[in-house]
Amino acid sequence: MPRSPIHHHIFSIAHRKNGYDIPLHTRLGTEFLVLLIALMTYLLLLSASGSIGLGHMANKWVSGLENAMTIEIPAKQTSPQEASGLVRKLEKIKNVNSARVLTSSDMQDMLSPWLGNDSSVLADLPLPTLISLELVERTPETTQAIQNLVNATAPDAIVDSHEAWLVDLLKLTNGLRLTALIVFGLILFVTSFVIAGAVRSRMAMHQRELELLHTMGATDKYISLQFIRYIFSQTLKGLAFGILAGFITFIGFALFTNQSSGTLPELEMGQTDWIILLSIPFLLLVIGTFTARQTVYSVLNEMP
Amino acid sequence: MIKFEHVGLRYGIGPEVLSDISFTLEQGSFHFLCGPSGAGKSSLMTLLYLGRKASRGQIHMMGKDTGRLKRNDLAELRQKIGVVFQDFRLLPHLSAFDNAALPLRISGVSERKIKSHVEELLDWVGLGDCMKRLPATLSGGQQQRIAIARAVIANPRLLLADEPTGNLDDEIGMKLMGLFEQLNKMGTTILIATHSTQILDRLPHRRLILNQGRLDIFDPLAPNTSPPKMPEFLHA
């Protein structure tokens, strides 16, 4: 069976003890590159998982509140019958899925973190009447129709569409996600820069060997494969350390969030999220080898 | 085979170290390159092994204008040139075997062939017992023999050697010159830069004599040819 030049190259490299025509592995600095790639991997995993986690949080907040509204009628300004009448009218508005007056039991559940479970305390408080609305879809027309009805029925009532703080919250989480993505991009750029620097310094260190191979007729491809192989192996080592550190951090974070009070939504990772996280090492490998190749070619281009 | 036409070479913006060099080396010829230190021998060798581009003029090699070749074609051309450097330029982390095998690996020859060829050649140059040793553990003469083995292992069409017998005793030096002559008989064009009067006296091949960047050609066997004004160091 005929053998390709690549086959010959891989075979010949495997035959040698150290594996390189250029002694890339014999000088100091190799550990530094591994450490840097480990750090970059770790930071990439953190920024990517941070971005994914924030996305999930925002989605949960939005899905919980985007189709919900609350009408708050000040205490003693309406009777239970009037409130029930308002509910019936509200349910007839287009896009309103359901409406209901919150019971005293619901109120107690909401206020128990502050007032405890003693129901007699609630009875003494001038609590407003709360009507919870669930919408099929939030449209300006629907919001306006609800507002008009409430104004006509209970002029002092407040319609809380949660929009103001929901928008602020979304702005904040989206800002944080964008920041995490920018950090992700910056880390990739720095990684590429570091690898290019490492390759250039190795090429400068081994100028004589490079010239010799060049003189003997080694093609740019032959020489670049040596550097690509070197960067590939160093990147793999760095990835292993980075992934291990990331894994330990995730476990620590998972343990921490399990013990939290439940104020924050839980971080759940879907299949796509895992695919994104697992693709980071491959991305780094591709960037590392591509950068090494381009750097070697650009330096070799300066030779005749 | 090789044709230099009005070739000049300068480094950066400095003066020309080679000026208006023109000569032809026929396929299968054997030449010595002579000249005092600083005459430009190394620069001429560098142009011959395509380590630099000429500042002016044209260099034709094996039927190709080297100035017009693409990078991969230049690499392919270099694979047909064997070079013995004065300072050996062995790779210190590779064994004698792997150093000698380099040109074959670069050309993509199979490991089976590499093994048989390299072992045979290293045996022939008297280094059969040192194949696994690193260059640092070998004497200067042994290192030079590895360098020579590396230069000839791929059966080059052009062999360039810079003082190849400088660190060898007379017997091995002449034995290696015998190898060069054998290769020459098989069609390899050979150019050897040397100061050795012993070699120049024994082997009456044509001489390219470089002096202050200019080239003269002297053929000791040609009738009615008076040698050019020779530098004293040659005693020829």
Contacts between the chains, C-beta under 8 A, distances in Angstrom:
chain1	res1	chain2	res2	distance
A	3	B	110	7.0
A	5	B	108	4.8
A	8	B	105	7.8
A	8	B	108	4.2
A	8	B	109	7.5
A	8	B	110	6.9
A	9	B	105	8.0
A	9	B	108	7.2
A	11	B	110	7.9
A	11	B	111	6.0
A	12	B	105	4.5
A	12	B	111	6.2
A	12	B	114	7.6
A	15	B	111	5.4
A	16	B	94	7.3
A	16	B	98	5.8
A	17	B	95	7.7
A	18	B	93	6.0
A	18	B	94	7.9
A	20	B	93	7.7
A	21	B	91	6.6
A	21	B	94	7.2
A	21	B	102	6.6
A	21	B	105	7.5
A	22	B	91	7.9
A	23	B	91	7.2
A	23	B	92	7.2
A	23	B	93	4.0
A	26	B	93	5.8
A	208	B	89	7.0
A	209	B	91	6.0
A	211	B	51	7.3
A	212	B	89	5.2
A	212	B	91	7.1
A	213	B	102	7.6
A	213	B	106	7.0
A	214	B	51	7.7
A	214	B	75	7.9
A	214	B	78	7.6
A	215	B	49	5.6
A	215	B	50	7.8
A	215	B	51	5.7
A	215	B	78	6.4
A	215	B	83	6.0
A	216	B	78	6.6
A	216	B	79	7.2
A	216	B	83	7.6
A	216	B	102	6.2
A	216	B	103	5.2
A	216	B	106	5.5
A	217	B	75	5.0
A	217	B	76	6.7
A	217	B	77	7.5
A	217	B	78	3.6
A	217	B	79	3.3
A	217	B	80	7.6
A	217	B	81	7.5
A	217	B	103	7.3
A	217	B	106	5.7
A	217	B	107	7.2
A	218	B	75	6.7
A	218	B	106	4.8
A	219	B	71	7.7
A	219	B	72	5.8
A	219	B	75	4.5
A	220	B	71	6.4
A	220	B	72	7.9
A	220	B	75	7.7
A	222	B	106	6.1
A	304	B	50	6.7
A	304	B	51	6.9
A	304	B	52	5.7
A	304	B	53	4.9
A	304	B	74	7.3
